[in-house]
């Protein structure tokens, strides 16, 4: 054997012998600590009212004397006293919001495609008109629709105020711009070469839209539909003008309940809505994925 034996590198110290800052853990920087504190403060600020509402709904005092938190003598008695009218209004709100989200997608997707793909004058003005309902105060929108329904009713004898179609049109007016905005944002970044490749391979325009365009813009559709659902479900000003006794949405029912008699029954029904919203959010996360919704913005 000739030549000197090659020198071997010194053995690396075992991980257990390394100091703490060398074991994959770093001391957070002041900027990181500040971000964590700020995000924690934001979460506490947003969730603290909900925690108070949920906790106060379990207060078991025999005589109600305002919101009590933390609750004393925990009980579920107030949940059994929720009136049937509350469940009826909640069902109406869910049905209305779901229908509005679907209708907003039916109107918003073609409108967004026309705005982005169209080659006509006034596209910026048309897009501004679609966004106008987002800038108009909801109270003004409710008064305008109520006046419109009275005019239509005087001319045709068909009064839409106090009916599901009338309330549906009012909510559809304010919800459609959200679908248009999210779909337009996705289409502006859409690679048209995908459609050209599908057409060159023999696919029809409708098949290209259904198999290529629509799946690509679906994150924007999901985001817009979610926004439309939330806008419709949480609306109070428009619904107050367009509903009638015995036909009210849940936010209006809750508003009247707080105004007349603020009892733990109201807090109990609000807790059920919080649980429903959390369940819906988890369902959206499992079916669609919130990351997809955030990418479309």
C-alpha positions, 0 to 999 in steps of 0.5 A: 500500500503506497501513499499516506493514508487520507486524513479523515474528518473529525467526527461530528459531535453528537446532538446531545452534546450540542448546546440548546441553540444548536439542536434545531431550536432558535431563540425567537427574535424580538420581531417574531415575539412581537408578531406572536403577541399581536396575533394573539391579541387579535384572536383574543379581541375577536373571540372574547365576545363569543366566549362571553356569549357562550358562557353566559348562556349556561348561567343558571340563576332562577331570575335573570339579572343581565349577562353573567360571566363566568356563569354560576350554577351551570344549566341547560335550562335556557336551551329548552326554552328557545321558542319555535319561532327562533328555529323557524327564522333560523331555517329561513335564514339558512335556506335564504342564504344558500339560495342567494349564494347559488343565485349569485354564482349563476349570475356572477360567473357569466358576468365576470367572464363577460367583463374579463373576456369581452372586447367592448367599451365601458368594461370599467364602468360595467365592473363599477356598476357591479361593485356599486351595491357594495358601496351603497349602505344597506339601509338605503338598499332596503328602502329602495327595494321596499319603494320599488315593491310598492310601485310594482304592487300598485301597477300589477297588484303583486306586492313582493315585500314580506315574501321570500322572492322579495327578500331573495331579490334584495339579498341577491342584489348585494351578494352578487358583487362578491362573486363577480369580484372574486371570479374576476380576480381569478380570471385576470390571472388565468392562463388562456393557453389551457383553453387553447390546448383543449380546443386544439385537441378537439374539445367543444367550447362547452366541454372546454369551459366545463372541464378546463375553465370552470375547475380553474376558477372554482376557488374564486367561485367558492370564495364568492359563494361563501361571501354571498352566504355570509352577507345574506345570513347576517343581513339586518337592515335589508331584511327589516324592510322586506320581511313581515310579521311571522316571516322574519330572518334570524338576525331580525328575530335576534334583534327584536329579541334583544330590543324587547327582552334580553334574556339567556334564551337569546344567548342560547340561540346565539350559541347554537348559531355560533356552533352552526357557523363553526360546523359550516366552517369545518365542512368548508375546510374539509370539502373545499379547503380554506387555502384554496379560498385564500389563494383566490383573493 
